Amino acid sequence: MKKATLRRQPVEALTLKALCRFCEADESWVIELVEHGVLKPRGSSAENWQFAGTTISRAKKARRLNRDHGINTPGVAMVLDLLEERERILRRLARTDVY
């Protein structure tokens, strides 16, 4: 018998409340991430913020860094920036066949 598989639909955007549920985080923590530039929602205020798909994965990484390693918000911002820089460098190296 063939196993049933779930097909997940990509998430286009989440509200602040939905992102908090998704990341198992408090609204104040997500707002702090926005204030530190870690997350960049669309919308003018927290009540109408929309977080895009790429922002959602960044929020999940931020939550793991905070929860699992006890890194504070400024530290999370720095670690995420460094990880993204590392990925850019690795992609660049892969294009030049040096790596």
Helices and strands as residue ranges (DSSP letters): E 13-14, H 16-23, H 27-35, G 46-48, E 51-52, H 53-69, H 73-96
